[in-house]
């Protein structure tokens, strides 16, 4: 879907609904939400131009017409006014909101329904976790299906679900914190793979890898969906990666933990990356807002991922120098 969506061709559904029944407007809105369409103005919705999206919108069009409304479906390229990047941003924002809502639900469930890790789950708690996990995974799959442009937040949800899974003893095999740390010498000269559209966690993690884990690391940026890793590649901050979100930890924090990185200055950076990436105020460092704005500027002025990582490295070198020398 990402490759097809990059062609700057859009499917546009234009509809007009009768005033009654009022439930029809809600029904159509839910159907459009379900297929991942976003509005560009009243009663005008778009999707990337793919065969699957066309079929989805044709079904919506038929339902509108059968219920007494009017609808047209067309394929279009933007010439003036609204830009392709603005539409992609609308898709990312919609899916990011979905991921954030789901992450909030998972965290609330874990907080309210589960005991501390020192206690084993009862039979009733096991059943509750299994039921909730199935429900959360279904919702997660539904959002990923319509995440056409790799919205932020997917890895955070994946990590939270993996954490719930581990409570059942059926986790994905990620290393528990109690196991020995990874050896840096074992990963030298590797190709590190992550998603395109690098932002705070991927930019910071790439800096951390080159600065403290593998100075000769090479990076490869791939679509967030459908990528199959080649032998010898190490993936980070992407679906099913060797190093990605786990529980409440962002990828940067997972790398710190897994490689037992304790250099002065890294912990404050981890707290900033965590709060920016997860849209939280868990640590509330005063520097967080400034770093968030700097990363946004890097992303806006560098459309290519290599450029973002290079600019981000300068930023994080400076921040690390500040925190490693700061007293108190």
Secondary structure, DSSP 8 states (H G I E B T S, - for coil): -HHHHTT--EEEEEEE--SS-THHHHHHHHHHHHHT-EEEETTEEEEES-HHHHHHHHHHHHHHHHTT-EEEEEEE---SSS-HHHHHHHHHHHHHHHHHHHHHHHHHHHHHH---TTS---HHHHHHHHHHHHHHHHHHHHHHHT-TT--TTHHHHHHHHHHHHHHTT-------TTS----GGGGTT-EEEEESS--HHHHHHHHHIIIII-TT-EEEEE-SSS----TT-EEBSSTT-SB--BTTB-HHHHHHHHTT---TTHHHHHHHHHHHHTT--SS--TTHHHHHHHHHHHHHH--SHHHHHHHHHHHHHHHHHHHHH---
